Amino acid sequence: MPHLSDEAIPNNVNLAEDRKLQRALEAWQPDFLRWWLEVGPEGFQAADVWLRTAVSVRPEGWAVYDYVRMPEYRWGVFLADSPPDRRIGFGDFLGEPAWQEVPGEHRTTLRRLVVTQGDTEPASVEQQRMLGHTCPSLYDLRNLFQVNVEEGRHLWAMVYLLHRFFGRDGREEAEALLARRSGDADRPRILGAFNEPIRDWLDFFMFTTFTDRDGKYQLLALAESGFDPLSRTTRFMLTEEAHHMFVGESGVARVVKRSAELTRDLGDPRRGGGIELPLLQKYLNLWFSLSLDLFGGEVSTNAAAFFGAGLKGRAHEERFADHRALDAAYPLDLPDAAGALRREEVPLRNAMNEVLRDAYVEDCERAVARWNRHLAAAGLPDRLRLPSRRFHRQQGAFAGHRFDPDGRPLTEDEWARRSAAWLPSAEERAYVKSLQARPVTRPGEMAAWIAAPPKGIEGKPLEFEYVRTEA
């Protein structure tokens, strides 16, 4: 096996001069490649894919584009630049110098945060493994693989932190990241949404809209960390995460646009091989509610401890006036044992998950508003909307209770009788699957259920051969 080098692994962490780190990553790399070939994109490992590769952290020219076979992708390790005298921006250590090494008292907690973030990266690759065989176009196939390789790079970013800063424990955790499997009953991924199956491209577009948007807010919170290497790593990851959300949001927008056109012209989108708006709404309900769970409980002593210790802050902490959050309260509507809502004033530190969730929901509302422009442009009165954050929750204060999409409490019997109206049924999933039975791989062509994007990638035309499937 060739030794890792700056050329093989683009980096700005002095990899070539750090023999200890090199040896650790060289020991981990073969397992990573075995994992990639075992559960990465199935059937396209030999294909040439027009991919971008991160090569630096400079805003201008930080990535290069070229044809690459995915197992040969250069999964680099980068830390964003940081002020020379960066200070902790929140919590009990406000104003103290940011840590360049792991503080002993926070070692276990920081490792847990890194592992939880790292576990999501390979999970999504596993969830999307089979989608290439049903792609709606070469443009979309290339975008899927771009997301996949960058999730792999984000895994490398977290593994770098584990190897560089957490010693033997970190190496064992890095190995465990490759041992767990999405949806596996015996060794599942840590977070629920990353064990959900992604059966079709509508799942994928909703996942990259809502679940990757959760990833954006988790990275923004970690970017505030007093542990400077974690802050710098996650800040650079946000550069790539923006593309993942673009893939999802623009993908759904194109499905909505096509559905609106078919509804306007034919009355029923199914007559033209499209997907009707009520079914799109059901997929939206599912993935938005699954993603809300990823923020954790509405009232959380862990979140309070993370904030107080300076380990995980709020997104864009500089926008807040009070960076200690010791005396303020946060109003929350919480259910009692019978499911009835009551307003409570919760200490702000204990509500940090909800502060982050609020920002996320506002961001999602903007995405849905952009989708609805296509319905308005087609002259249709229908609109998509986010369900209540109480709907279909598996984690937090609303888990174990039933609510409709408007947030009204339901009995278990009412839920059993009515929930099929709000979530995709097996029959509806079979219909979506039938639309995607075969891949569309001729350059420039699109499946009937999705509109063409307005332009290609990085100046290339839509007719460009983004994936050479005959390679």
DAWO-V365907 format. One record per residue. N is the residue number from 1. RES is the residue in one small letter. SS is DSSP state (H for helix, E for strand, - for the rest). PSI is psi in whole degrees, -180 to 180 (999 if undefined). OMEGA is omega in radians with two decimals (* if undefined). Layout:
[[N	RES	SS	PSI	OMEGA] [N	RES	SS	PSI	OMEGA]]
This chain:
[[1	m	-	131	3.11] [2	p	-	148	3.10] [3	h	-	148	3.05] [4	l	-	143	-3.12] [5	s	-	171	3.09] [6	d	-	-30	3.14] [7	e	-	-42	-3.14] [8	a	-	-38	-3.14] [9	i	-	90	3.11] [10	p	-	135	-3.06] [11	n	E	164	2.98] [12	n	-	35	-3.12] [13	v	-	23	3.11] [14	n	-	42	-3.10] [15	l	H	-40	-3.07] [16	a	H	-24	-3.08] [17	e	H	-4	-3.08] [18	d	-	88	-3.04] [19	r	H	-37	-3.14] [20	k	H	-45	3.12] [21	l	H	-41	3.10] [22	q	H	-48	-3.12] [23	r	H	-40	-3.13] [24	a	H	-45	-3.12] [25	l	H	-34	3.08] [26	e	H	-31	3.10] [27	a	H	-29	-3.09] [28	w	H	-31	-3.01] [29	q	H	-45	3.14] [30	p	H	-37	3.10] [31	d	H	-38	3.09] [32	f	H	-47	-3.12] [33	l	H	-37	3.07] [34	r	H	-43	3.11] [35	w	H	-46	-3.10] [36	w	H	-44	-3.11] [37	l	H	-28	-3.12] [38	e	H	-42	-3.02] [39	v	H	7	3.03] [40	g	-	-171	-3.07] [41	p	-	120	-3.03] [42	e	-	126	3.02] [43	g	-	-2	-3.06] [44	f	-	18	-3.06] [45	q	-	-24	-3.13] [46	a	-	-2	-3.09] [47	a	-	146	3.01] [48	d	E	124	-3.07] [49	v	E	134	-3.12] [50	w	E	97	-2.98] [51	l	E	155	2.97] [52	r	E	143	3.13] [53	t	E	126	3.10] [54	a	E	130	-3.12] [55	v	-	-7	3.11] [56	s	-	179	3.09] [57	v	-	11	3.12] [58	r	-	134	3.14] [59	p	-	-38	3.11] [60	e	-	126	3.07] [61	g	-	38	-3.12] [62	w	-	-13	-3.11] [63	a	E	156	3.06] [64	v	E	153	-3.13] [65	y	E	136	3.08] [66	d	E	168	3.03] [67	y	E	131	-3.12] [68	v	E	139	2.93] [69	r	E	131	-2.93] [70	m	H	-41	3.12] [71	p	H	-15	3.13] [72	e	H	7	3.13] [73	y	-	142	-3.14] [74	r	-	96	-3.10] [75	w	-	95	-3.04] [76	g	-	170	3.12] [77	v	E	116	-3.07] [78	f	-	142	2.99] [79	l	-	131	3.09] [80	a	-	155	3.08] [81	d	-	154	-3.11] [82	s	-	149	3.06] [83	p	-	146	-3.09] [84	p	-	-25	-3.12] [85	d	-	51	-3.09] [86	r	-	137	-3.14] [87	r	E	153	3.09] [88	i	-	132	-2.96] [89	g	-	5	-3.08] [90	f	-	167	3.01] [91	g	H	-164	-3.04] [92	d	H	-19	-3.13] [93	f	H	23	-3.11] [94	l	-	129	3.07] [95	g	-	-11	3.10] [96	e	-	158	3.14] [97	p	E	138	3.08] [98	a	-	148	-3.08] [99	w	E	132	3.05] [100	q	-	-17	3.01] [101	e	-	166	-3.07] [102	v	-	121	3.05] [103	p	-	135	-3.07] [104	g	H	-41	-3.09] [105	e	H	-17	-3.13] [106	h	H	11	-3.04] [107	r	H	-49	-3.10] [108	t	H	-43	-3.11] [109	t	H	-43	3.12] [110	l	H	-41	3.11] [111	r	H	-40	3.12] [112	r	H	-42	3.13] [113	l	H	-44	-3.14] [114	v	H	-44	-3.12] [115	v	H	-43	-3.14] [116	t	H	-44	3.09] [117	q	H	-45	-3.10] [118	g	H	-33	-3.09] [119	d	H	-27	-3.12] [120	t	H	-25	-3.00] [121	e	H	-55	3.09] [122	p	H	-27	-3.12] [123	a	H	-46	-3.07] [124	s	H	-33	3.07] [125	v	H	-44	3.14] [126	e	H	-42	-3.12] [127	q	H	-32	-3.01] [128	q	-	12	-2.95] [129	r	-	-39	-2.98] [130	m	-	-1	-2.99] [131	l	H	-27	-3.09] [132	g	H	-28	-3.08] [133	h	H	-8	-3.11] [134	t	H	25	-3.00] [135	c	-	145	3.11] [136	p	-	-12	3.10] [137	s	-	165	3.04] [138	l	H	-34	3.09] [139	y	H	-47	-3.11] [140	d	H	-36	3.12] [141	l	H	-44	3.11] [142	r	H	-41	3.13] [143	n	H	-40	3.08] [144	l	H	-48	-3.09] [145	f	H	-32	3.06] [146	q	H	-43	3.08] [147	v	H	-45	-3.09] [148	n	H	-49	-3.09] [149	v	H	-32	3.14] [150	e	H	-30	2.99] [151	e	H	-38	3.05] [152	g	H	-40	3.11] [153	r	H	-37	3.10] [154	h	H	-34	3.04] [155	l	H	-45	3.08] [156	w	H	-39	-3.13] [157	a	H	-43	3.14] [158	m	H	-37	3.12] [159	v	H	-35	3.04] [160	y	H	-47	-3.13] [161	l	H	-42	-3.13] [162	l	H	-45	-3.12] [163	h	H	-40	-3.03] [164	r	H	-33	-2.94] [165	f	H	-8	-3.01] [166	f	-	13	2.99] [167	g	H	-143	-3.07] [168	r	H	-40	3.10] [169	d	H	-41	-3.14] [170	g	H	-41	3.13] [171	r	H	-40	3.12] [172	e	H	-38	3.11] [173	e	H	-37	3.12] [174	a	H	-38	3.09] [175	e	H	-39	-3.12] [176	a	H	-29	3.11] [177	l	H	-28	3.13] [178	l	H	-8	-3.10] [179	a	H	-33	3.11] [180	r	-	158	-3.14] [181	r	-	137	3.10] [182	s	-	126	3.07] [183	g	-	-1	-3.12] [184	d	-	130	-3.07] [185	a	-	-33	-3.06] [186	d	-	-28	-3.10] [187	r	-	64	-3.08] [188	p	-	165	2.98] [189	r	-	161	-2.95] [190	i	-	-40	-3.03] [191	l	-	143	-2.98] [192	g	H	-48	-3.06] [193	a	H	-23	-3.11] [194	f	H	5	2.98] [195	n	H	-1	3.12] [196	e	-	138	3.11] [197	p	-	141	2.97] [198	i	-	100	-2.95] [199	r	-	-25	-3.05] [200	d	-	177	-3.05] [201	w	H	-25	3.07] [202	l	H	-40	2.98] [203	d	H	-47	-3.08] [204	f	H	-45	-3.12] [205	f	H	-38	3.10] [206	m	H	-39	3.11] [207	f	H	-48	-3.09] [208	t	H	-21	3.01] [209	t	H	-53	-2.96] [210	f	H	-46	-3.08] [211	t	H	-42	3.06] [212	d	H	-27	3.05] [213	r	H	-35	2.96] [214	d	H	-42	3.12] [215	g	H	-38	3.11] [216	k	H	-45	-3.07] [217	y	H	-32	3.05] [218	q	H	-41	3.12] [219	l	H	-39	3.10] [220	l	H	-39	3.13] [221	a	H	-40	3.11] [222	l	H	-27	3.11] [223	a	H	-19	3.11] [224	e	-	-4	-2.99] [225	s	-	145	3.03] [226	g	-	-17	3.04] [227	f	E	101	-2.92] [228	d	H	-42	3.12] [229	p	H	-36	3.08] [230	l	H	-43	3.11] [231	s	H	-48	-3.08] [232	r	H	-36	3.13] [233	t	H	-48	-3.08] [234	t	H	-30	3.10] [235	r	H	-38	3.10] [236	f	H	-34	3.10] [237	m	H	-32	3.14] [238	l	H	-29	3.12] [239	t	H	-44	-3.11] [240	e	H	-32	-3.11] [241	e	H	-31	3.14] [242	a	H	-38	3.13] [243	h	H	-37	-3.12] [244	h	H	-42	3.11] [245	m	H	-34	3.07] [246	f	H	-44	3.14] [247	v	H	-45	-3.12] [248	g	H	-52	-3.04] [249	e	H	-43	3.13] [250	s	H	-30	3.08] [251	g	H	-48	3.10] [252	v	H	-41	-3.13] [253	a	H	-40	-3.13] [254	r	H	-33	3.07] [255	v	H	-43	3.12] [256	v	H	-44	-3.12] [257	k	H	-44	3.14] [258	r	H	-42	3.13] [259	s	H	-42	-3.14] [260	a	H	-42	-3.14] [261	e	H	-44	-3.11] [262	l	H	-37	3.10] [263	t	H	-44	-3.13] [264	r	H	-41	-3.01] [265	d	H	-34	-3.02] [266	l	H	-11	-3.11] [267	g	-	-42	-3.13] [268	d	-	116	-3.11] [269	p	H	-30	-3.11] [270	r	H	-27	3.13] [271	r	H	-22	3.10] [272	g	H	15	3.14] [273	g	-	26	3.13] [274	g	-	-174	-3.10] [275	i	-	126	-3.07] [276	e	-	154	-3.08] [277	l	H	-42	3.13] [278	p	H	-34	3.11] [279	l	H	-38	3.03] [280	l	H	-41	3.14] [281	q	H	-37	3.14] [282	k	H	-43	3.08] [283	y	H	-41	3.10] [284	l	H	-48	-3.14] [285	n	H	-42	-3.08] [286	l	H	-54	-2.99] [287	w	H	-28	3.05] [288	f	H	-44	-3.10] [289	s	H	-39	3.08] [290	l	H	-38	-3.10] [291	s	H	-33	3.08] [292	l	H	-35	-3.13] [293	d	H	-26	-3.06] [294	l	-	-16	3.14] [295	f	-	-13	3.12] [296	g	-	-170	-3.04] [297	g	-	150	3.11] [298	e	-	-37	3.09] [299	v	-	119	-2.97] [300	s	-	120	3.04] [301	t	H	-30	3.07] [302	n	H	-46	-3.14] [303	a	H	-40	3.12] [304	a	H	-42	3.14] [305	a	H	-43	3.11] [306	f	H	-44	-3.09] [307	f	H	-48	-3.12] [308	g	H	-37	-3.10] [309	a	-	-5	3.14] [310	g	-	22	-3.06] [311	l	-	-38	-3.10] [312	k	-	121	-3.06] [313	g	-	-156	3.04] [314	r	-	154	3.08] [315	a	-	131	3.13] [316	h	-	57	-3.09] [317	e	H	-30	-3.10] [318	e	H	-16	-3.13] [319	r	H	-10	-3.14] [320	f	-	151	-3.12] [321	a	-	-39	-3.07] [322	d	-	107	-3.07] [323	h	-	-4	3.06] [324	r	-	-31	3.08] [325	a	-	44	-3.09] [326	l	-	-34	-2.98] [327	d	-	-14	-3.05] [328	a	-	159	3.07] [329	a	E	160	-3.11] [330	y	E	123	-3.12] [331	p	E	132	3.13] [332	l	E	140	2.97] [333	d	E	114	-3.06] [334	l	E	149	-3.13] [335	p	E	145	2.98] [336	d	-	-173	-3.05] [337	a	-	-30	-3.12] [338	a	-	-2	3.13] [339	g	-	-6	3.10] [340	a	-	144	-3.06] [341	l	E	143	3.04] [342	r	E	144	3.13] [343	r	E	129	3.11] [344	e	E	147	3.01] [345	e	E	111	-3.05] [346	v	E	138	3.04] [347	p	E	134	-2.99] [348	l	H	-41	-3.12] [349	r	H	-35	3.13] [350	n	H	-12	-3.10] [351	a	H	17	-3.07] [352	m	H	-33	3.07] [353	n	H	-39	-3.10] [354	e	H	-34	3.06] [355	v	H	-45	3.13] [356	l	H	-40	-3.14] [357	r	H	-38	3.11] [358	d	H	-46	-3.14] [359	a	H	-39	3.12] [360	y	H	-46	-3.11] [361	v	H	-42	3.10] [362	e	H	-40	3.11] [363	d	H	-42	3.11] [364	c	H	-37	3.12] [365	e	H	-38	3.11] [366	r	H	-38	3.12] [367	a	H	-44	3.14] [368	v	H	-38	3.11] [369	a	H	-37	3.10] [370	r	H	-39	3.09] [371	w	H	-41	-3.06] [372	n	H	-18	3.09] [373	r	H	-32	3.13] [374	h	H	-34	3.11] [375	l	H	-41	3.11] [376	a	H	-40	-3.12] [377	a	H	-29	3.13] [378	a	-	0	3.12] [379	g	-	23	-3.11] [380	l	-	144	3.13] [381	p	-	-18	-3.07] [382	d	-	151	3.09] [383	r	-	145	2.97] [384	l	-	156	3.12] [385	r	-	158	3.06] [386	l	-	139	3.00] [387	p	-	167	3.04] [388	s	-	146	3.10] [389	r	-	-3	3.06] [390	r	-	-15	-3.04] [391	f	-	131	2.93] [392	h	-	47	-3.12] [393	r	-	139	3.12] [394	q	-	-13	-3.12] [395	q	-	152	3.04] [396	g	-	-167	-3.00] [397	a	-	-26	-3.06] [398	f	-	-4	3.06] [399	a	-	138	-3.12] [400	g	-	-6	3.06] [401	h	-	160	-3.13] [402	r	E	133	3.10] [403	f	E	151	3.05] [404	d	-	175	-3.09] [405	p	-	-18	3.06] [406	d	-	-1	3.11] [407	g	-	10	3.13] [408	r	-	136	-3.12] [409	p	E	145	3.09] [410	l	E	154	2.95] [411	t	-	167	3.11] [412	e	H	-37	3.12] [413	d	H	-42	3.12] [414	e	H	-40	3.11] [415	w	H	-45	-3.13] [416	a	H	-34	-3.08] [417	r	H	-30	-2.94] [418	r	H	-15	-2.98] [419	s	H	-25	3.12] [420	a	H	-19	3.11] [421	a	H	-10	-3.03] [422	w	-	-15	-3.11] [423	l	-	151	-3.08] [424	p	-	134	3.08] [425	s	-	169	3.09] [426	a	H	-38	3.14] [427	e	H	-42	3.13] [428	e	H	-38	3.09] [429	r	H	-38	3.12] [430	a	H	-37	3.10] [431	y	H	-47	3.13] [432	v	H	-41	3.13] [433	k	H	-39	-3.11] [434	s	H	-30	3.12] [435	l	H	-22	-3.02] [436	q	-	30	-3.05] [437	a	-	-31	-3.10] [438	r	-	146	3.12] [439	p	-	151	3.01] [440	v	-	108	-2.98] [441	t	-	11	3.04] [442	r	-	129	-3.08] [443	p	-	130	3.09] [444	g	-	-15	-3.12] [445	e	-	152	3.12] [446	m	-	149	3.01] [447	a	-	158	-3.04] [448	a	-	-19	-3.03] [449	w	-	2	-3.08] [450	i	-	139	3.11] [451	a	-	158	3.08] [452	a	-	148	3.04] [453	p	-	158	-3.11] [454	p	-	-24	-3.14] [455	k	-	167	3.13] [456	g	-	-160	-3.01] [457	i	-	129	3.05] [458	e	-	46	3.06] [459	g	-	-3	3.14] [460	k	-	150	3.10] [461	p	-	164	3.11] [462	l	-	-27	-3.10] [463	e	-	-1	-3.13] [464	f	-	146	-3.14] [465	e	-	82	-3.03] [466	y	-	-28	3.06] [467	v	E	125	3.09] [468	r	E	94	-3.02] [469	t	-	-16	-3.13] [470	e	-	3	-3.08] [471	a	-	999	*]]
